[in-house]
Amino acid sequence: AGDPVITPHPGDGIWFESVLADQTDTTWYAYYHHEAPALACGRPESIPQIGAATSTDRGMTWTNLGIILEAPRGSEACDSTNRFVIGGVGDVSAMVDRDWKDVYFYFSSYGRNPQTQGVVAARLLWADRDAPRGRITIWQDGVWLAPIRRSSGINDGKEAWEYPVGTPILRPTSPWHDGLQAANAFWGPSIHWNTSLQRYVMLLNRTRDEAFNNEGIYVSFAATLDDPRAWSEPRKILNGGDWYPQIAGLEAGSGTDKQMGRIARFFLTGRSTRYIEFTGR
């Protein structure tokens, strides 16, 4: 059948990190992490951003809907010792709410200012999913703020947007980009609805240094997506571990990476060697 194709390709590396199907399961929406090069800093590392794509053939071909989330201009850390990212936003998890009204995005913010670093939230009306650029709002101190249209500086007819700074729900205690190799920060959330708990569940990486070596894998819970302050204090479930924790439900016809019950498969970096059980205690 061949490899999946996205048109137009945004260039450089992209990773589809969340896929949502519409209610008829005929159209899929993917939200990807784009490893945009750090041109503003003249360095080979990345200033990531988040984009969207859609497919009507179950993921074989994708139409690129463009970049929907970027860090504010000037927030990059050009003098950072981090060898992966020197600013930007990425490592996103997208989840539609129970009423099919909004898509919520929880993602990592890597800007220069430690007060802006951590896990941040944004949302998009489900009705705007086919034309998301400029329509996503970012959570800042209890308010959902829209981006502002700005000039791209290039006469190409394309719209450009200035996105507000999000308020992190989980800030690092030892930040990125401070010149020290040590770091203590949550990143890379993965969210699902758990039918056994009747709660949303968020899995998180927690780094111990600027090279993203994991201190552990953590879990947090919330009854709703629309209040980022509702998430519980993260609790460790695994020491160390690889990147990108994820869960896949076992229920025939309903178990996915977005919904599962009491027992599910537990994945790290796309591989599963164990199950996870949610007891409600």
N, C-alpha and C positions, 0 to 999 in steps of 0.2 A: 504493500500500500504506500510505501515511501514515508519520508519524514514529514511532520507537520510544517506548514509554511505560514509566515505572517507577512502581510503586505499592507503598506510598505514597511520594510524592516527598519527599525529605528537606528540600526548601526550598533556596533560594539556588542557586549554581552547582555542578554536578557534572560530572566528566569521567571516562568509563570509560577507564582506562589499561592494563588487562590483562584479557584474556578467556581462560579455559581451558575446553575441551570435555571432557566425560567420555569414557571409553573407547569408548562406543557412539556418541558425537557426537550424542546426542539431548538432552542437558542441558548448558547453558553456564553458567559462573560468571564474573561480572565483578567486578572490584575497582576502586573509583572513588575519585577525589580529590574531597573535598567542601570547597568554599570557605565554611566556616562563618564568619559575621561575628564580629569581635573585640568581642563584647558586654562581656567582662570588662574591656576597656580603653576602652570607649566611643568606638571609632574605626571608620572605614569599611573598614580593611584586613581581612585574613583571618587566622584561626587554623585552618589546614586540619586535616582528619581523614580517615581512610580507611574506606570502607564496602564492603559486598558485596551482590551481587544475583544472581538466577538466572533463566534463561529456558529454556522448553521449546519455543519456536516460532522458534528460530534468530535470536533477538535482536529480534523485533518488540515483544514485551511482556516486562517484567522484574518480578519480585517482589523488593522491597527486603528484604534480610536484616539491615539495620541497620549501625551503625558498629562496626567491629571493631578499630580502632586509634586511640588518641588520645594526645596528649602529657599528661604528668602535670599535675595542677592546680597553678597558681601558677608555671608555667614560661614564661608569655607575657612578651614584652618590650614593655610598654606605652609605653615612652619611645623605642622604636626609630625610626630615620629610614628604615627600609625601607618602601617604598610599596606592596608587594605582600603580604608575610606578616610577622607580628610574633610568631611562635611556631608551635606545632603540628607535625604530621607529614603528609606527603603525597608526591606525585610517585612513585607506587609501581609496581614491576614484580613480577608474581607468576609463579612457575614451579613446576610439579609435578616431583618427582624421578623418576629413571628407574624406580623400583620402585612408583610410584603410592602411596607411603606418606605423604608430607608435601607440603604446598604451602609454598614458601619465598617470603617477601616481602622485597624490598630496597627501601628507601624513604628519603626525605630527612627529617631532623630539624632543626627550625628554632628550638629553644628558646633562652631567654635566656642560659643558661650555655654558653660556648664549648666546654667539654669534652663537652657532649652533642650538639653540632652535627655534621652530616655524614651519610654513608650508613650506615643501621642495618639490621639483619636481624631478621626474626620468622618464625615457622613455625606451621602449623596441620595437624593430622592430616587427611588427605584424607577419612577417614571422618566428620569433623565439618564438612564443607563446607556442609551444608544448615542447620546451626545453629552458626555460627562465633562468636557473641558470647560473650566471656568464656573462650574456649577457645584463643585464640592465645597463643603464648609469645614473649617478646622476648629476644634474645641480649644478655647482660650479662657481660662478662669471662669468657667460656667456658662460661657456664651459661644454660640456657633458662628464663626466669622467667615464671610465670603472673600475670595481673592479679588484683587483689583486689576482691571485690564490696563496693560502698559504697552508701550512701543517695544517691539523686538529689536529695533535698531537695524533691521534688515528689510529691504523693500521686497518682501516675498509674499505679501498678502496674508500672512499667518498671524493669528492672534497670539499674544503673549500675556502671561498673568503673573502678578506678584502675590505670593501666598503669605498669609499671616503666620507668625510664630505660634505653634501650638504649645499648650501647657502640659508638660509631661505628667502622667499619672504615676510613673515610677522613675524617679531621678537617680542617677548614679551617686554613690557615696565617694567614689574615687573616679573622677571624670576621664573622658577621652581627651587627647590632644594637650595634656598639661606638661609634656616633656618627660613624664615618668612612664616606665613600662608597666607598672602596676595599674590596674583598673578594676572597678567594681560596679558593673552596670548590667541591668536586664536589657535584653534585646530579642528581636525575632519572635514576636508572639504568634501563637497558633490557636484559633478559637473554634469551638464547636458547641452545639446544644446537646446537653446530656438529658435524655428522657428519664433516666433513673433518678437523677437528682433534681430534675426540673430547674436546672441552672445552666447558664453559660459557663464554659470551662476554658481557661486560657493557660496554655503551656508556654514557658519562657526559658530561654537560655540566660545564664548569668556568667559573664566573663570574669576572669581573674587577671587579665592583662590586655595590653593593646593588640596582641596577636590573636585575640578572640579565643584563647584557650579557655574551655569551660570550667568554672568552679562547680557547676551543677545545673540540674534541670529542676524547674519550679512550677507550681500550679497555683492558680488563683480562680475565684468563683464570683459570679454576679448573677442577680436575678433579671437584670435588664442591660441593654446595650447603650441606652440613650443618656446614661449618667456615668461618665468614666470614673467618677469618684466612688462608685458602688463596688468596685472590685476589692476582694478581700486581700489581706496581706499575703504575698506569695509564700508558699511553703515548699521546702525542698523535697523532691521525690527520688532524686538520683544524684549521687556524687559524680562529678566529672561529666563524661558523656560527650558524644559528637554534637554537631550543630543541628538545628532545625527539628525539634521535637514535634511529633504529629501523631494523631490517633485516627484509626479507621474502624468504623463500626462493623459488627459481624452480622447484623440483622438482614435477612434476605429482603431485598426490595427497598429497604430504607436506610441501612447502615452505610454511611459515607464518611468522608473526613469532616463533614459539617454536622452530622447527627449520629448519635450512638447511644447505647444503653449502659448497663452496669459493667460489662466486660468488653474490651476492645483490643485491637492490635496496637502496640506502641512502636513507633518508628523513630529512628534517628538517621539523618542524612539519607533518607529514602530506603533504609533497611530495617526490617523488623526481626528481632530475636526473642521477643517477650510479649506477654499480654499485660494489660493494666486493668485494675478493678476499682470501681468507685462504690464505696460502701455507704457514704452519706454520714459517716461519723466525723 
